[in-house]
């Protein structure tokens, strides 16, 4: 069965400084439990704010490191989910349910991509 990576991209300017609300965390926990019990979820996690990250860039045979936050990016990767689904339609169904547990003030998108095997 194919595996899919769902990359959660968020607009940090619309995300609450204190992080997700307790109610959002409860709803997200319930959905993650459901996805796990369905045998779909292989791994998932949120990421710390981009201000705590670093970016390594390779160009012209030279690597440079930039400290976050990454102001040139409107959206940053806020988390991921690794799922095993029967097809892309099922992966998109779970992604759709994930975004719907968030409150209206969140701005996010999920990039869902099949993992190339072999």
Phi and psi in degrees as a GROMACS rama.xvg file:
@    title "Ramachandran Plot"
@    xaxis  label "Phi"
@    yaxis  label "Psi"
@TYPE xy
-69.5555  153.293  UNK-2
-106.532  148.325  UNK-3
-131.065  139.948  UNK-4
-106.203  123.238  UNK-5
-104.292  114.338  UNK-6
-99.6423  118.869  UNK-7
-89.5497  116.23  UNK-8
-107.26  127.571  UNK-9
-123.163  153.55  UNK-10
-91.202  105.996  UNK-11
-61.9219  -22.138  UNK-12
-71.3989  -19.553  UNK-13
-101.43  -8.18145  UNK-14
-82.4932  137.47  UNK-15
-60.9738  137.363  UNK-16
-58.3442  -31.5907  UNK-17
-83.0612  -1.1461  UNK-18
93.1286  -173.566  UNK-19
-61.288  146.349  UNK-20
-69.2181  157.079  UNK-21
-57.3167  -37.2625  UNK-22
-64.6811  -42.1367  UNK-23
-63.1195  -43.7514  UNK-24
-62.1122  -36.6803  UNK-25
-65.0134  -49.2756  UNK-26
-62.5301  -41.1336  UNK-27
-64.9241  -41.7044  UNK-28
-60.2795  -41.4761  UNK-29
-64.4013  -42.6879  UNK-30
-66.9234  -42.8124  UNK-31
-62.6451  -38.9657  UNK-32
-62.7118  -42.0505  UNK-33
-63.9505  -44.3128  UNK-34
-63.8183  -39.3187  UNK-35
-66.2076  -46.0395  UNK-36
-63.4678  -28.8536  UNK-37
-75.7094  -4.97896  UNK-38
78.2769  17.4642  UNK-39
-95.311  -44.8712  UNK-40
-74.7413  123.377  UNK-41
-99.5709  -35.9145  UNK-42
-167.698  148.744  UNK-43
-157.741  152.368  UNK-44
-168.618  152.779  UNK-45
-91.5517  164.467  UNK-46
-116.08  154.968  UNK-47
-67.453  163.191  UNK-48
-58.0036  152.678  UNK-49
-60.8721  -22.6073  UNK-50
-63.4246  -19.4889  UNK-51
-99.7294  3.08834  UNK-52
-100.167  173.645  UNK-53
-133.363  151.17  UNK-54
-123.943  127.375  UNK-55
-102.538  125.81  UNK-56
-119.248  134.468  UNK-57
-114.371  123.426  UNK-58
-158.038  136.686  UNK-59
59.0929  32.05  UNK-60
76.7122  15.5591  UNK-61
-135.36  138.046  UNK-62
-101.864  136.236  UNK-63
-126.371  153.408  UNK-64
-119.291  130.877  UNK-65
-118.229  132.913  UNK-66
-78.4131  144.555  UNK-67
-74.7315  168.211  UNK-68
-76.158  161.73  UNK-69
-101.639  87.5072  UNK-70
-64.9602  -23.5127  UNK-71
-74.4045  -9.48648  UNK-72
-105.687  125.792  UNK-73
-74.7606  -42.1868  UNK-74
-107.538  143.651  UNK-75
-125.893  159.287  UNK-76
-73.3729  120.988  UNK-77
-104.506  -12.0153  UNK-78
174.16  -176.895  UNK-79
-154.626  162.298  UNK-80
-140.941  134.003  UNK-81
-107.635  116.663  UNK-82
-125.471  151.21  UNK-83
-113.624  111.813  UNK-84
-126.244  160.242  UNK-85
-68.2301  -30.0934  UNK-86
-164.696  178.237  UNK-87
-62.6282  -35.94  UNK-88
-58.8509  -42.4965  UNK-89
-66.9514  -41.6742  UNK-90
-60.3298  -40.9846  UNK-91
-68.268  -34.3203  UNK-92
-61.199  -45.0308  UNK-93
-66.9411  -39.929  UNK-94
-61.6421  -42.6678  UNK-95
-61.3141  -43.4646  UNK-96
-64.9447  -35.2297  UNK-97
-64.1813  -48.012  UNK-98
-65.3414  -31.5981  UNK-99
-71.1885  -15.1583  UNK-100
-78.7178  -11.9121  UNK-101
-82.3447  149.61  UNK-102
-68.767  163.563  UNK-103
-62.8985  -25.1489  UNK-104
-76.4479  -11.2086  UNK-105
-76.7863  139.305  UNK-106
-118.277  119.324  UNK-107
-153.233  162.219  UNK-108
-143.328  151.712  UNK-109
-115.216  127.677  UNK-110
-98.7424  118.502  UNK-111
-110.344  122.23  UNK-112
-136.364  138.791  UNK-113
-74.4724  140.728  UNK-114
-81.7558  126.864  UNK-115
-70.7939  122.164  UNK-116
-101.526  139.391  UNK-117
